[in-house]
Every structure is written in structure tokens, then in C-alpha cells.
């Protein structure tokens, strides 16, 4: 897997090196793309960061925040340590996080339905 645009770049029968401590957010250090992953996977990118969240935080809330927070520059550098990890993520109470994610998911489902009808 890669956090970039390809996301799943293939499948393997290998059992060594499979990351199983999910759910996580994977982050591409060069593109700042991020993805929510809730299944075991094999890392195929040295630029991938694997992020967990605290138990009282909705991981999908953090993932949505990360997916709309982009820092694309004109250089090929690693962004996590130099810039991205320093961005504060506003974390409301858990019930509000859940409400936000439910509404975001509802809106995406509506968009999918509209797209399917076109």
C-alpha cells in the first residue's frame, strides 16, 4: 500500500511484515495524501507514516481533517516532521466528532448518488 493516489498497488501472499494494528491513518510524507485503513496491509513506501489516535478520538474525524489539510510545495521534501506534524487539530468532544463524521459520510453518499445518476 501507499498513501499516495494509487493507495492499493497490489496484493501479496507474504505473511512477514504485514501491519495488523489497525485502524490507522497512513500519510505520504512527500505528497501529504492520507488514507484511513482498517484492514491488514503491507507497507510499500519508505515515505509512509502510520498514525494512530488516542482512544477517545474518532480516527475518521482526524483522517478527514488530514485529508483537507494539504501542504504542497514546489520541492521534493518530507513534510511530516518539518511542517505537517506541527499543525494543531481542533478536537471537539467525542459526540461532536461523531456527529461531524456522520454528516460528512451522509453528504459523500449523496454525492455518490448524484454522480451515479449522471
ABEGO torsion letter per residue (X at the ends): XBABAAGBAEBBABABGBBABOBBBBBBAAAGBBBBBABBBBBABAABBBBBBBAABBAAAAAAAAAABBBBBABBBBAAAAAAAABBBBBBBAAAAAAAAAAAAAAAAAAAAAAAAX
